Amino acid sequence: MSFQQGVSGLTAAGRNLEVIGNNVANASTVGAKVSRAEFADIYARAVSGGANNIGIGVSLAAVTQQFSQGSISSTDNPLDLAINGGGFFQLKDLNGTLQYSRNGQLQVDRNGYIANSQGSRLLGYPANDQGTLVPGQAQPLTLPTSGIKPSVTGNVALELNLDARAKVTNDPAVTPVIDFNDAKTYNSATSVNIYDTKGQEVALTYFFQKSAPDTWSVYAAANGVTVNPDGNGDPLPISSFTFPSDGSAPINPDDATLPFDLVSFDVPATSNAQGAVTEPIPGIEIDLSSITQYGAIFGVTNVTQDGFPPGQLSTIAIQPNGIVLATYSSGQSTPIGQVELATFRNVQGLRPLGGNVWGATYDSGDPVLGTPGSGNLGIIQSGAVEESNVDLTSELVNMMVAQRIYQANAQTIKTQDSVLQTLVNLR
């Protein structure tokens, strides 16, 4: 009599229960993937073969993981990441071992690296000091500890309308031809805050004086000090222009477009209201090409400048394409890196390492690298995690089935024992 079939059935059912138990235990593990026990029947080899071979049991062929998408749930941590689609986060542990994971529960370690709870660091492309991403070999991503440096203003653009009905305020017989403290000597004025080389705020005011029909002059003062003065310190215009008869964009007397975006000047060093010395601001380019002269009251619709003060890191946001965006107290945002994802031709060939990470093997093949959203890689959702794809209801049903199979195999052994006992009693 053979007990082998029943014994192998008991062993297989027990291993199946172990796999199901592991699935149930990880039903709430972020990034965990459900496992499946796969079995194969066993037949004794015979030289002559034959059609009446009876199997001798079952064996556990493999335990495979199913990498289907898990549900995504929101969290309050902006560094929590979920991959919606294919791909794995790349992590490097403290020993330099490369790991792959779907668990995006991340935080910042004591050295400023983005890492998981085991200390493995997230890999991606760094950004240089200008905020430009540098693709190439992925490196552990770090968050900046210092703030952003100030940027001196280099370009100012004005979009406004000068009232075509305004009277001429230029009087050549009066010296100076304009007095910033006397509104009767100019028609309109507008201000914009710009920044010097140290990031200190400078109030730059433009004064528009109508010198003749369809002809205007522009003067400027920075922190109340005249820009572009003459030898006597009296204001000189930083630009003069005329309008066509329809009041649209300014033109030169020869009907050529004026290069207003090329006007440059230096803001003199002065003391501002806070007592700080304002540093020179060289080479500001003023774009006046969007000025019009229509029969409507003076109105400013847009003023822009490209300088900004220094700032400290306030928030971190990770975009769907993996770019890590730092926002500073000055209102500026700049990329500090980009997450790189990896995928494999045979993801089931990955070797589980524990701690919600896998390692590459010969069966999985080499990793295919890319940025989120490219190729067949998924996008990243910040402030969220991917839940386990374990279906608890199915696992409980599978558990009951495995239990019955175990009982049935035990019954075959009991029956074999009863038959053998009958044979023994024939003596």
C-alpha positions, 0 to 999 in steps of 0.5 A, spaced: 500 500 500 502 507 498 501 512 503 505 517 498 499 521 495 496 522 502 502 525 505 504 529 499 497 532 499 498 533 506 504 537 505 502 541 499 495 543 503 499 545 509 504 549 504 498 552 501 495 554 508 502 558 509 501 562 503 494 564 505 496 565 512 502 570 509 497 573 505 492 575 510 497 577 515 499 582 509 492 585 508 494 591 510 501 592 508 502 598 504 505 595 497 505 588 499 503 583 493 498 577 494 502 570 493 499 564 490 501 557 491 502 553 484 502 545 484 504 540 480 503 533 480 508 527 480 508 521 476 514 515 477 518 515 470 517 508 467 522 506 461 516 503 457 511 508 459 504 506 459 497 508 459 495 506 466 500 510 470 498 512 477 500 519 480 504 518 486 502 525 489 503 532 488 509 537 489 509 545 490 512 547 484 512 555 485 510 561 490 509 566 485 507 574 487 501 577 483 503 584 481 496 587 480 495 594 482 493 595 489 488 601 491 491 608 492 489 611 499 490 618 501 495 620 507 497 627 510 504 626 508 507 629 502 513 625 501 508 619 501 508 616 494 504 611 490 505 609 483 499 608 479 501 603 474 507 599 472 514 600 475 518 600 482 521 605 486 529 604 486 532 604 493 539 603 496 540 601 503 546 603 507 550 597 504 549 599 497 545 594 495 539 596 490 532 594 492 526 595 488 519 597 492 512 599 491 511 601 498 512 609 498 512 611 505 517 615 505 520 621 510 527 625 511 532 622 515 537 625 519 542 627 513 537 630 509 536 624 504 529 621 502 528 614 505 524 609 507 523 606 515 529 601 514 533 607 512 534 605 504 534 611 500 530 613 494 534 614 488 533 619 482 536 625 478 539 631 482 538 638 480 544 643 479 544 650 483 540 653 477 534 648 478 536 644 472 535 636 472 541 632 470 539 625 467 544 620 468 546 615 473 541 615 479 543 618 486 540 618 493 535 624 493 536 629 498 532 635 500 536 642 501 537 645 508 539 652 506 534 657 503 534 659 495 539 665 494 536 672 491 536 674 484 537 681 482 532 684 477 534 684 470 527 685 466 521 689 467 515 689 463 509 694 463 502 693 460 498 699 460 494 704 457 496 712 456 490 716 455 490 719 448 486 725 451 491 727 456 494 734 455 501 735 454 505 736 460 512 738 458 514 745 458 521 746 455 521 753 458 521 750 465 527 747 469 527 741 470 522 739 465 519 734 470 518 734 478 517 727 481 514 731 487 509 735 482 504 731 479 502 737 474 509 736 470 507 729 468 501 725 466 501 718 470 505 714 474 506 706 476 511 703 481 514 696 481 518 693 486 524 690 484 530 687 487 538 688 488 544 683 488 542 682 496 535 681 495 533 687 498 526 690 495 527 697 491 521 701 489 522 703 482 517 708 479 515 710 472 513 717 470 510 718 463 510 725 461 506 727 454 511 731 451 507 732 444 501 729 441 502 722 440 509 723 443 511 721 450 517 720 455 518 715 460 522 717 467 524 713 473 526 713 480 528 708 485 527 709 492 525 716 491 532 717 487 532 719 480 534 714 475 539 717 469 540 724 472 544 729 468 550 733 470 546 737 475 542 731 478 535 733 474 532 727 471 533 725 464 528 720 460 530 713 460 526 712 453 521 716 449 517 714 443 511 716 439 504 712 437 501 711 431 494 714 429 490 708 431 494 708 438 497 701 438 504 699 440 509 705 440 513 706 434 519 710 432 519 717 428 521 712 422 515 707 423 520 702 425 518 698 432 522 701 438 527 696 441 524 698 448 526 691 451 533 693 450 533 700 455 538 699 460 540 703 466 543 702 473 539 704 480 544 708 484 546 705 491 541 709 496 539 708 503 532 705 503 526 706 508 529 700 513 536 704 513 539 698 509 544 700 503 541 698 496 546 695 492 546 697 484 542 694 480 545 693 473 542 692 466 535 692 467 531 691 461 524 695 460 519 692 455 514 697 454 512 694 447 505 692 450 503 700 452 497 703 448 495 710 447 487 709 447 482 714 448 481 711 455 483 713 462 490 711 464 490 703 467 495 698 468 493 691 467 500 687 468 507 689 471 512 683 471 519 683 473 524 677 474 527 678 481 526 675 487 528 676 495 532 670 499 527 665 502 527 659 506 524 652 504 517 652 506 514 646 502 516 640 498 511 637 493 512 631 488 509 632 481 506 626 477 512 626 473 516 625 479 519 632 479 521 634 486 519 641 487 521 645 493 517 652 494 520 657 498 518 663 503 519 668 497 514 664 493 519 661 488 519 654 486 525 650 483 526 643 482 531 639 486 530 632 483 526 627 479 524 620 482 527 615 477 522 608 476 524 601 474 521 596 471 522 588 469 520 584 463 519 578 468 516 582 475 515 575 477 522 573 477 524 578 482 526 575 489 522 578 495 527 581 500 523 582 506 521 589 508 516 590 502 522 590 497 525 586 492 531 584 489 533 583 481 535 576 479 537 572 473 529 570 471 527 578 472 532 580 467 535 587 468 531 593 470 529 598 465 529 605 467 525 611 466 521 617 469 514 616 471 509 616 466 514 615 460 514 608 456 510 603 460 511 606 467 506 609 471 505 616 474 506 618 481 501 620 486 504 624 492 500 624 499 498 617 497 500 610 498 498 604 494 495 599 499 496 591 498 492 588 493 490 582 497 483 580 497 481 578 504 474 575 502 478 571 497 483 569 501 478 566 507 474 562 502 481 559 499 483 558 507 476 554 507 478 550 501 485 548 503 482 546 510 478 541 506 483 539 502 487 537 508 482 533 511 481 529 505 488 527 504 488 525 511 482 521 510 486 518 504 491 516 509 486 513 514 483 509 509 489 506 506 491 504 514 484 501 514 485 497 508 492 495 510 489 493 517 484 488 514 490 485 510 494 484 516 488 481 519 487 475 514 492 471 517 
